């Protein structure tokens, strides 16, 4: 960065004004991660559905994220397969009402009772995580895991919402969001 003393005085004043207006410690990025795995990698067999023929163990991935903006009261998580049902999409996981102080979910917690928050309804008409199970021979399906930082209290939404219903209810309440993508094929 050039020295302010060697800049045009008007330009130097503008740089100073911008630094005051947008300090370096401004909101850090809101980022969702699957620990130990880079984006767009294949799910392990453990994450796949344990339904007949799918071959997996239905273990939801571990997730962690940094704190959302100061006004965050809760988080919502959705795992969506846009390639599922012949391109019409399939929802593997809908979960919301996660308290603002929570920043991680351990592996396997999405398919067990007792996970903090409220279970929504997935495309299999159940609550909780349902692992990937694309048809044999399909190209790898993409699984978008998205987290939303919300200005809604953890108990603001009723249990059992589908992904579409959740997205409708949180309109105007999303402060930030982040996502990761995983793939899986059989």
LUMVEXTI-454179 format. One record per residue (C-alpha): x, y, z; residue in one letter. Coordinates in Angstrom, 2 decimals. Each point is the difference from the previous one (the first is absolute). Example, Ala and Ser with C-alpha at 12.3 -4.5 7.8 and 13.67 -1.06 7.14 Angstrom:
<sites>
px: 12.30, py: -4.50, pz: 7.80, aa: A
px: 1.37, py: 3.44, pz: -0.66, aa: S
</sites>
This chain:
<sites>
px: 0.00, py: 0.00, pz: 0.00, aa: X
px: 1.44, py: 3.42, pz: -0.88, aa: X
px: 0.86, py: 2.39, pz: 2.78, aa: X
px: -2.68, py: 2.54, pz: 0.70, aa: X
px: 2.61, py: 2.78, pz: 0.02, aa: X
px: 0.96, py: -0.73, pz: -3.63, aa: X
px: -3.65, py: -0.01, pz: -1.18, aa: X
px: -2.06, py: 2.78, pz: -1.40, aa: X
px: -1.50, py: 1.72, pz: 3.10, aa: X
px: -3.56, py: -0.61, pz: -1.22, aa: X
px: 0.70, py: -3.69, pz: -0.60, aa: X
px: 1.68, py: -0.32, pz: 3.41, aa: X
px: -3.06, py: 1.54, pz: 1.67, aa: X
px: -2.27, py: -2.47, pz: -1.85, aa: X
px: 2.12, py: -2.98, pz: 1.13, aa: X
px: -0.09, py: 1.19, pz: 3.61, aa: X
px: -3.78, py: 0.49, pz: -0.22, aa: X
px: -0.46, py: -3.52, pz: -1.36, aa: X
px: 2.18, py: -1.50, pz: 2.72, aa: X
px: -2.06, py: 1.75, pz: 2.67, aa: X
px: -3.26, py: -1.03, pz: -1.66, aa: X
px: 1.02, py: -3.66, pz: -0.58, aa: X
px: 2.45, py: -1.07, pz: 2.73, aa: X
px: 2.14, py: -3.09, pz: -0.54, aa: X
px: -1.78, py: -1.78, pz: 2.84, aa: X
px: -3.35, py: 0.27, pz: -1.76, aa: X
px: -2.16, py: -3.13, pz: -0.01, aa: X
px: 2.09, py: -3.06, pz: -0.74, aa: X
px: -1.33, py: -2.34, pz: -2.67, aa: X
px: -2.75, py: -2.38, pz: 1.05, aa: X
px: 1.29, py: -3.39, pz: -1.11, aa: X
px: -1.34, py: -3.55, pz: 0.23, aa: X
px: 2.52, py: -2.88, pz: -0.02, aa: X
px: 0.13, py: -3.76, pz: 0.12, aa: X
px: 3.13, py: -0.49, pz: 2.11, aa: X
px: 2.89, py: -1.62, pz: -1.83, aa: X
px: -1.67, py: 0.03, pz: -3.43, aa: X
px: 0.34, py: 2.57, pz: -2.77, aa: X
px: -3.01, py: 1.14, pz: -2.00, aa: X
px: -1.46, py: -2.07, pz: -2.86, aa: X
px: 1.43, py: -3.32, pz: 1.23, aa: X
px: -1.81, py: -3.33, pz: -0.04, aa: X
px: -1.96, py: -1.03, pz: 3.08, aa: X
px: 1.38, py: -3.08, pz: 1.67, aa: X
px: -2.07, py: -3.18, pz: -0.06, aa: X
px: -0.80, py: 0.58, pz: 3.69, aa: X
px: -2.03, py: 3.12, pz: -0.91, aa: X
px: -2.10, py: -1.88, pz: -2.56, aa: X
px: -3.47, py: -1.20, pz: 0.87, aa: X
px: -0.38, py: -3.29, pz: 1.82, aa: X
px: -3.15, py: -0.77, pz: -2.01, aa: X
px: -0.05, py: -3.29, pz: -1.88, aa: X
px: 2.48, py: 0.07, pz: -2.87, aa: X
px: 1.63, py: 3.30, pz: 0.95, aa: X
px: 2.83, py: -1.59, pz: 1.95, aa: X
px: 0.70, py: 2.75, pz: 2.50, aa: X
px: -0.41, py: 0.59, pz: 3.71, aa: X
px: -2.07, py: 3.21, pz: -0.13, aa: X
px: 2.56, py: 2.00, pz: 1.99, aa: X
px: -0.49, py: 3.74, pz: -0.43, aa: X
px: 3.21, py: 1.95, pz: -0.56, aa: X
px: 1.63, py: 1.98, pz: 2.80, aa: X
px: -0.60, py: 3.71, pz: -0.58, aa: X
px: 1.54, py: 3.10, pz: 1.51, aa: X
px: -0.38, py: 3.69, pz: -0.64, aa: X
px: 1.16, py: 3.28, pz: 1.44, aa: X
px: -2.40, py: 2.34, pz: 1.78, aa: X
px: -2.56, py: 1.81, pz: -2.10, aa: X
px: -0.60, py: 3.76, pz: 0.19, aa: X
px: -0.70, py: 1.57, pz: 3.39, aa: X
px: -3.79, py: -0.14, pz: -0.50, aa: X
px: 0.03, py: -3.80, pz: -0.57, aa: X
px: -2.46, py: -1.81, pz: 2.27, aa: X
px: -0.08, py: -3.40, pz: -1.69, aa: X
px: 1.27, py: -2.09, pz: -2.92, aa: X
px: -1.70, py: -2.24, pz: -2.54, aa: X
px: 1.63, py: -2.77, pz: -2.04, aa: X
px: -1.23, py: -1.52, pz: -3.24, aa: X
px: 1.56, py: -2.74, pz: -2.13, aa: X
px: -1.46, py: -0.04, pz: -3.50, aa: X
px: 0.76, py: -2.23, pz: -3.00, aa: X
px: -0.95, py: 2.05, pz: -3.09, aa: X
px: 0.76, py: -3.04, pz: -2.22, aa: X
px: -2.40, py: -2.27, pz: 1.92, aa: X
px: -3.36, py: -1.13, pz: -1.33, aa: X
px: 1.24, py: 0.42, pz: -3.58, aa: X
px: 0.97, py: 3.64, pz: 0.49, aa: X
px: -3.05, py: 0.99, pz: 2.03, aa: X
px: 2.01, py: -0.02, pz: 3.23, aa: X
px: -0.04, py: -1.92, pz: 3.23, aa: X
px: 0.39, py: 1.24, pz: 3.57, aa: X
px: 2.19, py: -2.20, pz: 2.19, aa: X
px: 0.02, py: 2.11, pz: 3.13, aa: X
px: -1.95, py: 2.96, pz: 1.39, aa: X
px: 0.86, py: 1.18, pz: 3.51, aa: X
px: -0.49, py: 3.38, pz: 1.67, aa: X
px: -0.33, py: 1.74, pz: 3.36, aa: X
px: 3.68, py: -0.59, pz: 0.78, aa: X
px: 1.07, py: 2.50, pz: 2.67, aa: X
px: 2.30, py: 2.88, pz: -0.94, aa: X
px: 2.72, py: -1.22, pz: 2.37, aa: X
px: 0.31, py: -3.33, pz: -1.79, aa: X
px: 2.71, py: -0.22, pz: -2.68, aa: X
px: 0.30, py: -3.71, pz: -0.70, aa: X
px: -1.91, py: -3.22, pz: -0.47, aa: X
px: 1.90, py: -3.26, pz: 0.49, aa: X
px: 0.01, py: -2.74, pz: -2.65, aa: X
px: -3.07, py: -2.20, pz: 0.25, aa: X
px: -2.05, py: 2.43, pz: 2.10, aa: X
px: -2.42, py: 0.80, pz: -2.85, aa: X
px: -1.39, py: -3.52, pz: -0.07, aa: X
px: -0.36, py: -0.39, pz: 3.77, aa: X
px: -2.71, py: 1.36, pz: 2.29, aa: X
px: 1.04, py: 2.76, pz: 2.36, aa: X
px: 1.77, py: 2.32, pz: -2.46, aa: X
px: -0.44, py: 3.57, pz: 1.20, aa: X
px: -2.71, py: 1.87, pz: -1.90, aa: X
px: -3.02, py: -1.14, pz: -1.96, aa: X
px: -0.21, py: -2.70, pz: -2.66, aa: X
px: -1.59, py: 0.95, pz: -3.28, aa: X
px: -1.51, py: -2.43, pz: -2.49, aa: X
px: 2.30, py: -1.44, pz: -2.67, aa: X
px: -1.07, py: -1.42, pz: -3.37, aa: X
px: -0.50, py: -3.44, pz: 1.58, aa: X
px: -2.66, py: 1.57, pz: 2.28, aa: X
px: 2.12, py: -0.59, pz: 3.10, aa: X
px: 1.92, py: 2.35, pz: 2.26, aa: X
px: 3.75, py: -0.26, pz: 0.33, aa: X
px: 2.80, py: -0.68, pz: -2.42, aa: X
px: -0.46, py: -2.41, pz: -2.91, aa: X
px: 3.23, py: -0.81, pz: -1.78, aa: X
px: 0.63, py: 0.08, pz: -3.74, aa: X
px: -1.31, py: -2.85, pz: -2.15, aa: X
px: -0.01, py: 1.03, pz: -3.66, aa: X
px: -1.05, py: -2.61, pz: -2.57, aa: X
px: 2.72, py: -2.39, pz: -1.15, aa: X
px: 1.52, py: 1.30, pz: -3.22, aa: X
px: -0.88, py: 3.67, pz: 0.55, aa: X
px: 2.90, py: 2.42, pz: -0.13, aa: X
px: 1.09, py: 1.26, pz: 3.41, aa: X
px: -2.77, py: 1.97, pz: 1.68, aa: X
px: 0.81, py: 3.30, pz: 1.69, aa: X
px: -1.03, py: 0.50, pz: 3.61, aa: X
px: -0.18, py: 3.62, pz: 1.05, aa: X
px: 0.18, py: 0.43, pz: 3.76, aa: X
px: -1.05, py: 3.50, pz: 0.90, aa: X
px: -0.08, py: 1.84, pz: 3.31, aa: X
px: -2.02, py: 3.13, pz: 0.65, aa: X
px: 0.70, py: 2.48, pz: 2.82, aa: X
px: -3.45, py: 1.26, pz: 1.01, aa: X
px: -1.37, py: 2.85, pz: 2.09, aa: X
px: -2.72, py: -2.38, pz: 1.24, aa: X
px: -0.12, py: -1.46, pz: 3.50, aa: X
px: 0.75, py: -3.75, pz: 0.10, aa: X
px: -3.65, py: -0.78, pz: 0.82, aa: X
px: -1.51, py: 2.37, pz: -2.60, aa: X
px: -0.83, py: -2.67, pz: -2.59, aa: X
px: -2.22, py: -3.08, pz: 0.35, aa: X
px: 1.43, py: -3.51, pz: -0.33, aa: X
px: -0.34, py: -1.98, pz: -3.21, aa: X
px: 0.47, py: 2.71, pz: -2.64, aa: X
px: 1.10, py: -1.17, pz: -3.42, aa: X
px: 2.91, py: 1.76, pz: -1.68, aa: X
px: -2.42, py: 2.07, pz: -2.12, aa: X
px: -2.04, py: 0.99, pz: 3.06, aa: X
px: 3.14, py: 0.86, pz: 1.97, aa: X
px: 1.37, py: 2.19, pz: -2.80, aa: X
px: -3.35, py: 1.82, pz: -0.19, aa: X
px: -0.11, py: 0.57, pz: 3.78, aa: X
px: 3.57, py: 1.34, pz: 0.21, aa: X
px: -0.38, py: 2.54, pz: -2.81, aa: X
px: 1.11, py: 3.34, pz: 1.39, aa: X
px: 1.66, py: -1.68, pz: 3.01, aa: X
px: 3.23, py: -1.31, pz: -1.57, aa: X
px: 2.99, py: 2.03, pz: 1.20, aa: X
px: 2.65, py: -2.11, pz: -1.76, aa: X
px: 0.31, py: -3.41, pz: -1.58, aa: X
px: 2.78, py: -2.34, pz: -1.04, aa: X
px: 0.16, py: -3.36, pz: -1.73, aa: X
px: 2.21, py: -2.94, pz: -0.84, aa: X
px: -0.48, py: -2.50, pz: -2.82, aa: X
px: 0.60, py: -3.73, pz: 0.15, aa: X
px: -0.53, py: -2.58, pz: -2.74, aa: X
px: -0.98, py: -3.67, pz: 0.07, aa: X
px: -0.67, py: -2.74, pz: -2.57, aa: X
px: -0.54, py: -3.75, pz: 0.04, aa: X
</sites>
